[in-house]
């Protein structure tokens, strides 16, 4: 219920912010005089902006399993000591974090791990074979604690809401600019012209790039929080520091773009501003400066 309330509140906040901003700037009245229905455009933008993000979240577990080829471990009959260790560790950490036991999966690939799922009590934690082969059990436990912290913090739903908000603004602003170019600059007073469609496409690309900076910034912030969450769950900073140091010396596995931000490590993208994860050195420094109670 809390998540549904947050979703509805976020949608309402987006509508109110857009409406208030346009009214204060006088844009609302001007565009209405030009024949653009602002209220309908806002509703359309919210629907388009959030639909893709919500659908992606709801399908995240299935898409993650399909795209990585991960195989879920049967918690009632783990195959060998390694699978037993993963199930036991994840369940203990989930109990400490106060969430339901996630499904645990293994997939073939370079060192990485991720957590996903629309609901904190019905989530998925997956680790790669490369990570299992390249780390000690203590380091693996730290990585698992990091992923459990993501789930407990509600990072998946929060990132979805942020993505929905920025998508809404991209859709809305691109059409406002397109309408302005078509009717005011090109003086097309009849049906919507080619200037509108070209401008919308160009603006959606440009605004989309700007919006991705916001999403990437939040993703980096939540990685610091998940690292700190690992420390809290394990009552020590050393396992996570060692795990990050180990990751710094390994080639990280590449995850599909749709949930790259969910991994324990990620690429830097075109620049640091587009990175979904902070540099390993910065994460270690933050843990070293963290006060452990």
C-alpha positions in Angstrom: 0.0 0.0 0.0 2.8 2.4 0.8 4.3 1.9 -2.7 0.9 2.4 -4.4 0.4 5.6 -2.4 3.9 6.8 -3.4 3.2 6.1 -7.0 -0.1 8.0 -6.9 1.4 10.9 -5.0 4.3 11.1 -7.4 1.9 11.3 -10.4 -0.1 14.0 -8.7 3.0 16.0 -7.8 4.2 15.9 -11.4 0.8 17.1 -12.7 0.7 19.9 -10.1 4.3 21.0 -10.8 3.8 21.2 -14.5 0.5 23.0 -14.2 1.8 25.5 -11.6 5.0 26.2 -13.6 3.1 26.8 -16.8 0.6 29.1 -15.1 3.3 31.2 -13.3 5.2 31.7 -16.5 2.1 32.5 -18.5 2.9 29.6 -20.9 -0.4 27.9 -20.2 -2.5 30.8 -21.3 -0.4 31.4 -24.4 -0.5 27.8 -25.6 -4.2 27.6 -24.9 -4.8 30.6 -27.1 -2.8 28.9 -29.8 -5.1 25.8 -29.7 -3.0 23.5 -27.5 -4.9 21.7 -24.7 -2.4 21.8 -21.8 -4.4 19.7 -19.4 -4.8 16.9 -21.9 -1.1 17.1 -22.8 -0.1 16.8 -19.2 -2.3 13.7 -18.7 -0.9 12.2 -21.9 2.7 12.9 -20.8 2.2 11.3 -17.4 0.6 8.2 -18.9 3.4 7.8 -21.5 6.1 8.7 -19.1 5.2 6.2 -16.4 3.7 3.4 -18.4 7.0 2.1 -19.8 8.8 2.4 -16.5 6.1 0.6 -14.6 5.8 -2.2 -17.2 9.6 -2.7 -17.1 9.5 -2.9 -13.3 6.7 -5.5 -13.3 8.5 -7.6 -15.9 12.0 -7.0 -14.4 12.5 -10.5 -12.9 11.4 -12.4 -16.0 13.5 -10.1 -18.3 16.5 -10.5 -16.0 16.3 -14.3 -16.1 15.7 -14.3 -19.8 18.5 -11.9 -20.7 21.2 -13.4 -18.5 20.2 -17.0 -18.7 20.2 -17.2 -14.9 18.9 -20.4 -13.3 17.0 -20.1 -10.0 18.2 -22.3 -7.2 15.6 -24.5 -5.5 15.8 -23.4 -1.9 14.5 -26.8 -0.8 17.1 -28.8 -2.7 20.2 -26.7 -3.4 22.7 -28.5 -5.6 26.0 -28.7 -3.7 27.6 -26.6 -0.9 28.0 -23.5 -3.0 24.2 -23.2 -3.7 23.5 -24.0 -0.1 25.8 -21.2 1.0 24.1 -18.7 -1.4 20.6 -19.7 -0.2 21.5 -19.7 3.5 23.4 -16.4 3.3 20.7 -14.6 1.3 18.0 -15.8 3.7 19.9 -14.8 6.8 20.5 -11.3 5.3 16.9 -10.9 4.2 15.8 -11.8 7.8 18.1 -9.1 9.2 16.8 -6.6 6.7 13.2 -7.4 7.4 12.2 -8.5 3.9 10.8 -11.7 2.4 13.3 -14.3 1.1 14.3 -13.4 -2.5 14.8 -16.0 -5.1 18.5 -16.7 -5.7 19.9 -17.4 -9.1 23.3 -18.1 -10.8 24.2 -17.1 -14.3 27.3 -17.7 -16.5 29.4 -14.5 -16.9 32.1 -12.2 -15.7 32.1 -11.0 -12.1 28.8 -9.2 -11.3 25.6 -9.5 -9.3 22.2 -7.8 -9.3 18.9 -7.5 -7.5 15.6 -6.8 -9.2 11.9 -7.2 -8.8 8.8 -5.0 -8.3 8.1 -6.0 -4.7 10.6 -6.1 -1.8 9.1 -9.4 -0.6 9.1 -11.0 -4.0 12.5 -10.1 -5.4 15.4 -11.8 -7.1 19.1 -11.8 -6.3 21.5 -13.2 -9.0 25.3 -13.7 -9.0 27.6 -14.6 -11.8 29.8 -17.6 -12.0 32.8 -15.2 -12.4 32.0 -13.6 -9.1 31.7 -16.9 -7.4 35.0 -18.1 -8.8 36.9 -14.9 -8.1 35.8 -14.0 -4.5 36.0 -15.5 -1.1 32.8 -16.5 0.8 33.2 -13.4 3.0 33.4 -11.1 -0.1 30.5 -12.9 -1.7 28.5 -12.3 1.5 29.3 -8.6 1.3 28.1 -8.5 -2.3 24.9 -10.3 -1.4 24.3 -7.9 1.5 24.8 -5.0 -0.9 22.0 -6.4 -3.1 19.7 -7.1 -0.2 20.2 -3.5 0.9 19.0 -2.4 -2.5 15.8 -4.4 -2.0 15.3 -3.2 1.5 15.8 0.4 0.5 13.2 0.1 -2.2 15.7 1.2 -4.8 14.0 -0.5 -7.7 10.6 1.2 -7.2 12.3 4.5 -6.4 14.4 4.4 -9.6 11.2 3.6 -11.5 9.4 6.6 -10.1 12.3 8.9 -10.9 12.5 7.5 -14.5 8.8 8.0 -14.8 9.0 11.6 -13.7 11.9 12.5 -16.1 10.1 10.7 -18.9 7.0 12.7 -18.3 8.9 16.0 -18.5 10.7 14.8 -21.7 7.4 13.9 -23.4 5.7 17.1 -22.3 8.5 19.6 -23.0 9.3 18.1 -26.4 5.7 18.5 -27.5 5.4 22.1 -26.1 8.6 23.1 -28.0 7.4 21.3 -31.1 4.0 23.1 -31.0 5.8 26.4 -30.5 8.1 25.9 -33.4 5.3 24.8 -35.7 2.7 27.5 -34.8 4.9 30.5 -33.8 8.2 30.2 -35.7 6.9 28.5 -38.9 3.5 30.2 -38.6 1.5 27.1 -39.5 -2.0 27.9 -38.5 -3.6 24.8 -40.0 -3.1 21.1 -39.2 0.1 20.0 -37.3 3.0 20.3 -39.7 6.2 18.6 -40.3 8.0 21.1 -38.2 6.2 19.8 -35.1 7.1 16.2 -35.7 10.8 16.9 -36.5 11.1 19.2 -33.4 9.5 16.6 -31.1 11.9 13.9 -32.2 15.0 16.1 -31.9 13.8 17.5 -28.5 13.0 14.0 -27.1 16.5 12.9 -28.0 18.1 16.0 -26.5 15.9 16.1 -23.4 16.3 12.3 -23.0 20.1 12.7 -22.8 19.7 15.4 -20.1 17.2 13.3 -18.2 19.6 10.3 -18.2 22.0 12.5 -16.2 19.5 12.8 -13.4 18.8 9.1 -13.4 22.5 8.2 -13.4 23.2 10.7 -10.6 20.5 9.0 -8.4 21.8 5.6 -9.3 25.3 6.5 -8.1 23.8 7.9 -4.8 22.0 4.6 -4.2 25.1 2.6 -4.7 26.7 4.4 -1.8 23.6 3.7 0.3 23.7 0.0 -0.6 27.4 -0.3 0.3 26.6 1.2 3.7 23.6 -1.2 4.0 26.0 -4.1 3.4 28.1 -2.8 6.3 25.0 -2.6 8.6 23.9 -6.1 7.7 27.3 -7.6 8.3 28.2 -5.4 11.3 31.6 -4.7 9.7 32.9 -2.5 6.9 35.9 -4.8 6.0 34.0 -7.4 4.0 32.5 -4.8 1.6 35.8 -3.0 1.3 37.6 -6.2 0.4 34.8 -7.1 -2.0 35.1 -3.7 -3.8 38.9 -3.9 -3.9 38.5 -7.4 -5.5 36.1 -6.0 -8.0 38.5 -3.2 -8.8 41.0 -5.8 -9.9 38.5 -7.8 -12.0 36.9 -7.1 -15.3 33.2 -6.5 -14.5 30.6 -8.4 -16.3 28.3 -6.4 -18.6 24.6 -6.5 -17.8 21.8 -5.7 -20.2 21.1 -1.9 -20.3 17.6 -2.4 -18.9 18.9 -3.3 -15.4 22.6 -2.3 -15.6 22.1 0.1 -12.7 21.1 -2.9 -10.5 24.5 -4.6 -10.8 27.2 -4.5 -8.1 29.5 -2.7 -10.6 28.9 -1.0 -13.9 30.6 0.9 -16.7 31.3 4.6 -16.7 29.5 5.3 -19.9 30.5 8.2 -22.1 31.7 10.1 -19.0 31.5 10.1 -15.2 28.2 12.0 -15.4 26.5 9.1 -17.2 27.9 6.4 -15.0 25.4 4.3 -13.1 28.0 3.4 -10.5 30.6 5.6 -8.6 34.3 4.7 -9.0 35.4 1.8 -6.9 38.0 4.1 -5.1 35.3 6.6 -4.1 33.1 3.8 -2.8 35.9 2.4 -0.7 36.8 5.8 0.6 33.1 6.4 1.6 33.1 3.1 3.6 36.4 3.9 5.3 35.0 7.2 6.4 31.7 5.7 7.5 31.0 5.4 11.2 30.1 1.8 12.2 27.9 1.5 15.2 
